[in-house]
Amino acid sequence: MAESAGGAITATWKKSAIGYSQDHKATIASLGFRKLNQTRELPDSDAVRGMLRKVSFLVAVAGEPWDPPKRARYKTPRTRSNKKHARGR
């Protein structure tokens, strides 16, 4: 975790929590984030570090590489079926 002056951690909310569990949404809110791409200076404590670790795929911490989550397999675009059109409808 990157530390700035005064023992603070700088974190930025990078990815929306839509589609994730209520637990993850509550963690984002408890970290004090209200809008995407908002940056916050958080105190350097074990509790804050644990919350940041829990939502590390949604939040970027200064000084650490952040890779956006990969797209899920079930969300990949697929070709449409021809069954419906073969029946003449």
C-alpha positions in Angstrom: 0.0 0.0 0.0 1.3 3.4 -0.9 1.6 5.9 1.9 1.5 9.6 1.8 2.3 12.2 4.4 0.7 11.5 7.8 0.2 7.8 7.3 -2.6 8.0 4.8 -3.4 5.8 1.8 -4.7 7.4 -1.4 -7.4 5.2 -3.1 -9.5 5.9 -6.2 -12.8 4.1 -7.0 -12.3 2.9 -10.6 -15.1 0.4 -11.4 -18.8 0.5 -10.6 -20.2 -1.9 -8.0 -23.4 -2.6 -10.0 -23.8 -6.3 -10.3 -21.7 -7.1 -7.2 -23.0 -8.2 -3.8 -24.4 -5.8 -1.2 -21.4 -6.6 1.0 -19.1 -5.1 -1.7 -21.3 -2.0 -2.1 -21.4 -1.5 1.7 -17.6 -1.7 1.8 -17.3 1.0 -0.9 -19.7 3.2 1.0 -17.9 2.6 4.3 -14.6 3.7 2.6 -16.4 7.0 1.9 -16.7 6.8 -1.9 -19.8 8.4 -3.5 -18.9 8.8 -7.1 -16.8 6.8 -9.6 -13.2 8.1 -10.1 -13.4 9.8 -6.7 -10.0 9.8 -4.9 -9.9 9.7 -1.1 -7.1 9.9 1.5 -7.8 7.1 4.0 -6.1 6.5 7.3 -3.4 3.8 7.3 -5.0 1.2 9.6 -5.5 -2.6 9.4 -9.2 -2.1 9.0 -8.9 0.2 6.0 -6.3 -2.1 4.5 -8.6 -5.0 4.9 -11.5 -3.2 3.2 -9.3 -2.1 0.3 -8.1 -5.7 -0.1 -11.7 -6.9 -0.2 -12.7 -4.5 -3.0 -9.2 -4.4 -4.7 -10.9 -5.2 -8.1 -13.0 -2.1 -7.8 -10.6 0.4 -6.2 -7.1 1.4 -7.2 -4.5 2.3 -4.5 -1.8 4.8 -5.4 1.6 3.2 -6.0 0.1 -0.2 -6.8 -0.8 -1.5 -10.3 -4.5 -1.8 -10.9 -5.9 -4.1 -13.7 -9.6 -3.9 -14.4 -11.3 -7.3 -14.0 -11.5 -9.4 -17.1 -14.8 -9.9 -18.8 -16.8 -12.9 -17.6 -17.2 -15.8 -20.0 -21.0 -15.6 -19.9 -20.9 -12.0 -21.0 -19.0 -12.7 -24.3 -20.9 -11.7 -27.4 -22.3 -14.7 -29.3 -23.8 -15.2 -32.7 -27.6 -15.5 -32.8 -29.2 -18.9 -33.4 -30.8 -19.6 -36.8 -33.4 -22.0 -35.5 -36.1 -19.4 -35.2 -35.5 -18.1 -38.7 -35.3 -21.7 -40.2 -38.9 -22.3 -38.9 -40.2 -19.4 -41.0 -41.1 -17.0 -38.2 
